[in-house]
């Protein structure tokens, strides 16, 4: 019995020091655009294990820190007052209840039809839609604040972002940021959210206590996808018009370095250790890794049109979707060696992940 007890103690000790991703597995959620669904990918086997249907023209997607909730957005708009299309697995009664107008009078006719967009709140564990919310316009990218209380959705066509109260499942506020807002990231403590404005070359810094823009930082030519450094000193902004990534010093409020990627760069992310900055070039069909310590570069050809990039933390992998093919490439974080491909439907857009 004593031997068994010792062995059990050793096994428990080994489990205690294993990475969470090895204990429970990592799930990656991939909005599939024209396929009107979200793919659930098991990052250990690199395969699609499920789909969440009824997420129309999904592009933006974010996962709460606790892994309980997904916030997704649609690129489609519809007339205000009209319910979004019924998700495939939702009953007519449930759909009506979620979008009932009660006894409210019909909207007055106007010369120009007002349109709204759709945000989706999804139970990540049960993989089911909780609610569809009206937001001011088409949604490009999404963010859930670290405390899980709020969602932020970018509206390029309106020059603004929406703030959604997740607990109350309602639109809280619309905040003007700048022309063509694209991507949003948050500080780990949730005090600040940064939004890239491709139309005027800036990043808006938003105070989440007041939900007001505090300042606009220069971020190069047409900043789109952005990522914060692990120490939160720098913000890296992809600039498709100039084929570069700009490094923005948040304290100095200036661009302090520029990295040349290639034609029409799109996705960006950082390695687990923060040493490598990854970026994709859609028109040059390549992914490039910049060693931020010594300036060395590694690149790998990928075709066609490498698109969104997501570091799959704790696995040594990065996922890269294609804009023109229904696939996700699996690359090694250190060498960029292609380790495999994941067939999907539609197109892979903003990926989110959680350790189970």
Secondary structure, 3 states (H helix, E strand, C coil): CHHHHHHHHHHHHHHHHCCHHHHHCEEEEEECECCCEEEEEECCCCEEEEEEECCCCEEEEEECCCCCEEEEEECCCEECCCCCCCCCCCCHHHHHHHCCCCCCCCCCCCCCCCEEEEEEEEECCCCEEEEEEEECCCCCCEEECCCCCEEEEEECCCCEEEEEECCCCEEEEEEECCCCEEEEEECCCCCEEEEEECCCCEEEEEECCCCEEEEEEECCCCEEEEEECCCCCEEEEEECCCCEEEEEECCCCEEEEEEECCCCEEEEEECCCCCEEEEEECCCCEEEEEECCCCCEEEEECCCCEEEEEEECCCCEEEEEECCCCEEEEEECCCCCEEEEEECCCCCCCEEEEEC
